Amino acid sequence: MGGVPSIPTDKSRTVQVISAGYSRTGTVSMALALEKLLDGPVMHGGTHLFGREDAYAKLWCDIFANRHNKPVLMKLLREATAGFVALTDNPSIVFVSELAELYPDAKVIVVERDADRWMKSMESLLEGANMDTWWFVKLLVWPCPTWRWAPIFLQGVQDCDEEHFGMSWNKGWSAETLSVYNGWVRKSIAPERLLTMELKDGWEPLAKFLGKPVPDEPFPHANDGETMRKYAKSVFRTATLVWVGIVGSAAMGASITYMAWKRW
């Protein structure tokens, strides 16, 4: 999670960078770095799909639903990304090739990370990604705007991962998965449009690739793991309170109806 979503105000701006680093490769740090270099709003998937209005989260669900209908898919992708100067993290990274076609001048970044450390970072997410138990999650967030779409677009991410490189949260994940994913990105993008880097490389390779001056400040370092865990707890707590309100209102309504019936 990257904090407050940066919502575009000038829809004429177009995507200049597709940061294709998979989740848990420093996507929030990359989003902050690109905001600095490109001086514009950057879409960080988790931040926007959990923190924006209900209609925006639904739009990405529509994108997944139409992923095999290319004309509709491209139209919806343009609508979802209009005004952003860069994109990071899921769900945009599963549409790397389509977005690269949609924005032919955009450059693409592959982010490497130590495989074992990446897998350890992903484990907390993978533990909660068993789709067999998602009936409870779907029920819990059903009355909550924006969050109610989370099970749908997260399922969409998993389906796309299986289609693109044969792996998903419930099938075949290992420390090598990041390398397999990055290999898929490299096959999808022309080499002259592509930069491979690690965040520990700092500003220089990224700024040079984008033709920008190197900022006179440390490269952003945002550890969103703890933020994500706190946010998940807040979602659970808020959704539970919503259900308490719904059940309480229903119980009160039933009580009033019963009393009215008795009096009648």
C-alpha positions in Angstrom: 0.0 0.0 0.0 1.3 3.4 -1.0 -0.7 5.8 1.2 -3.0 8.3 -0.5 -3.8 7.6 -4.2 -2.5 10.2 -6.6 -5.5 10.9 -8.8 -4.8 12.5 -12.2 -6.3 15.9 -12.9 -5.0 16.3 -16.4 -6.3 13.3 -18.5 -4.3 14.5 -21.5 -1.1 13.2 -19.9 0.0 9.7 -21.0 1.9 6.8 -19.5 5.6 7.3 -19.9 6.8 4.3 -17.8 5.4 0.9 -17.1 7.2 -0.4 -14.0 6.7 -4.1 -14.4 8.3 -5.1 -11.1 6.2 -7.8 -9.4 4.6 -7.2 -6.0 7.1 -7.1 -3.1 10.0 -5.8 -5.3 9.7 -2.3 -3.9 6.8 -1.1 -5.9 5.9 1.7 -3.5 9.4 3.0 -3.5 9.5 2.8 -7.3 6.2 4.7 -7.5 7.6 7.5 -5.3 10.8 7.6 -7.4 8.8 7.9 -10.6 6.6 10.6 -9.2 9.7 12.6 -8.5 11.4 12.0 -11.9 8.3 12.5 -14.0 6.5 15.1 -11.9 3.1 13.5 -12.2 0.6 11.0 -10.7 1.7 7.4 -10.6 -0.7 4.5 -10.2 0.4 2.1 -7.5 -2.1 -0.8 -7.9 -2.8 -1.6 -4.2 -3.1 2.0 -3.2 -5.6 2.8 -6.0 -7.7 -0.3 -6.0 -8.2 -0.2 -2.2 -8.2 3.5 -1.7 -10.1 5.1 -4.5 -13.8 5.3 -5.4 -16.0 2.2 -5.9 -16.3 2.9 -9.7 -12.5 2.7 -10.2 -12.2 -0.6 -8.5 -15.1 -1.9 -10.6 -13.4 -0.6 -13.8 -10.5 -2.9 -13.2 -12.8 -5.9 -12.6 -14.4 -5.1 -16.0 -10.9 -5.1 -17.5 -10.2 -8.6 -16.2 -13.6 -9.8 -17.3 -12.8 -8.6 -20.9 -9.2 -9.7 -21.0 -9.9 -12.0 -23.9 -11.8 -9.3 -25.9 -9.0 -7.1 -27.1 -10.9 -4.1 -28.5 -12.9 -3.8 -25.3 -9.8 -4.5 -23.1 -7.7 -1.8 -24.8 -10.5 0.8 -24.4 -10.9 0.0 -20.7 -7.2 0.0 -20.1 -6.9 3.5 -21.7 -9.8 4.7 -19.5 -8.2 3.2 -16.3 -4.7 4.7 -17.0 -5.7 8.1 -18.5 -3.7 10.9 -16.9 -1.1 8.8 -15.1 2.6 9.2 -16.0 3.6 5.8 -14.7 2.1 2.5 -13.5 3.4 0.1 -10.8 2.4 -3.2 -9.3 -0.7 -5.3 -9.9 -3.1 -5.2 -11.6 -1.3 -3.2 -14.4 1.7 -5.5 -14.5 -0.3 -8.5 -15.8 -1.2 -6.3 -18.9 2.4 -5.3 -19.7 2.2 -6.2 -23.4 -1.2 -4.6 -23.9 -0.1 -1.4 -22.1 3.1 -1.3 -24.1 1.1 -1.5 -27.2 -1.4 1.1 -26.0 1.5 3.5 -25.1 4.2 2.8 -27.7 6.5 5.5 -26.4 6.4 4.2 -22.8 9.5 2.6 -21.3 9.3 -0.6 -19.2 11.3 -1.4 -16.1 12.0 -4.9 -14.8 12.9 -5.0 -11.1 15.1 -7.8 -9.8 15.4 -8.8 -6.2 17.1 -11.6 -4.3 14.8 -14.6 -4.9 14.8 -16.0 -1.4 14.1 -12.6 0.2 11.4 -12.0 -2.3 9.7 -15.3 -1.5 9.8 -14.7 2.2 8.3 -11.3 1.6 5.5 -12.9 -0.4 4.7 -15.6 2.1 2.3 -13.6 4.2 0.3 -12.8 1.1 0.4 -16.4 -0.2 -0.9 -17.7 3.2 -4.1 -15.8 2.7 -4.5 -16.4 -1.0 -6.4 -19.8 -0.8 -9.3 -19.2 -3.0 -11.3 -22.0 -1.4 -11.8 -19.9 1.7 -12.6 -16.7 -0.1 -16.3 -17.1 0.3 -15.8 -15.6 3.8 -13.7 -12.6 2.5 -16.3 -12.0 -0.3 -19.1 -12.1 2.3 -17.2 -9.8 4.7 -16.4 -7.0 2.2 -19.7 -7.3 0.2 -21.4 -4.3 1.8 -18.2 -2.1 1.6 -17.7 0.2 -1.4 -14.4 -0.3 -3.3 -13.3 -3.2 -1.0 -16.2 -5.4 -2.3 -14.4 -5.7 -5.6 -11.1 -7.0 -4.1 -11.9 -10.7 -4.3 -12.8 -10.3 -8.0 -9.7 -8.4 -9.2 -7.4 -10.5 -7.0 -8.8 -13.6 -8.6 -8.2 -11.9 -12.0 -4.6 -11.4 -11.1 -4.2 -15.0 -10.3 -5.9 -16.2 -13.5 -3.7 -13.9 -15.6 -0.5 -15.2 -13.8 -1.6 -18.8 -14.7 -2.3 -17.9 -18.3 0.9 -15.9 -18.8 3.6 -17.9 -17.0 1.9 -21.0 -15.6 2.0 -20.1 -12.0 -0.4 -18.6 -9.4 -0.8 -18.1 -5.7 -2.2 -21.6 -5.3 0.0 -23.4 -7.9 3.7 -23.8 -8.2 5.0 -20.7 -6.4 8.7 -20.8 -5.3 11.7 -18.5 -5.0 12.2 -19.0 -8.8 8.8 -17.5 -9.6 10.1 -14.0 -9.8 12.7 -15.0 -12.4 10.0 -16.7 -14.4 7.8 -13.7 -14.3 10.7 -11.3 -15.3 11.5 -13.6 -18.1 7.9 -13.3 -19.4 8.2 -9.5 -19.3 11.5 -9.6 -21.2 9.9 -11.7 -23.9 7.0 -9.4 -24.2 9.0 -6.1 -24.6 11.5 -5.0 -27.2 15.0 -4.7 -25.6 15.5 -1.1 -26.5 12.4 -0.1 -24.4 13.5 -2.1 -21.3 15.6 -1.4 -18.2 16.5 -4.1 -15.7 17.5 -2.8 -12.3 17.5 -3.4 -8.5 16.3 -0.7 -6.2 19.7 -0.8 -4.4 21.1 0.6 -7.7 19.6 4.0 -6.7 18.7 6.9 -8.9 21.4 6.8 -11.5 20.3 3.9 -13.9 16.7 4.9 -13.6 17.3 8.6 -14.2 19.7 7.9 -17.1 17.1 5.5 -18.7 14.4 8.2 -18.6 16.7 11.1 -19.6 16.2 12.9 -16.3 18.7 14.5 -13.9 19.7 12.5 -10.9 17.8 14.0 -7.8 19.9 15.3 -5.0 18.2 13.2 -2.4 18.2 9.6 -1.2 16.3 7.1 -3.3 12.8 6.5 -1.7 12.6 3.5 0.6 9.1 2.6 1.6 8.5 -0.6 3.4 4.9 -1.3 2.7 4.7 -4.7 4.4 3.7 -3.4 7.8 1.4 -0.8 6.2 -0.3 -3.6 4.3 -0.8 -5.7 7.4 -2.2 -2.7 9.3 -4.5 -1.9 6.3 -5.8 -5.5 6.2 -6.7 -5.3 9.9 -8.5 -2.0 9.3 -10.5 -3.4 6.4 -11.5 -6.4 8.6 -12.4 -4.1 11.5 -14.4 -1.7 9.4 -16.2 -4.4 7.4 -17.1 -6.1 10.7 -18.6 -2.8 12.1 -20.5 -2.4 8.8 -22.0 -5.9 9.3 -22.8 -5.1 13.0 -24.7 -2.0 11.8 -26.6 -4.0 9.1 -27.5 -6.8 11.5 -28.4 -4.4 14.2 -30.6 -2.4 11.9 -32.3 -5.5 10.6 -32.9 -6.7 14.2 -34.4 -3.4 15.1 -36.6 -3.3 12.1 -37.8 -6.8 12.8 -38.5 -5.8 16.4 -40.5 -2.8 15.4 -42.4 -4.8 12.8 -43.2 -7.5 15.5 -44.4 -4.8 18.0 -46.5 -3.2 15.4 -48.1 -6.5 14.4 -48.9 -7.3 18.1 -50.5 -3.9 18.6 -52.5 -4.4 15.4 
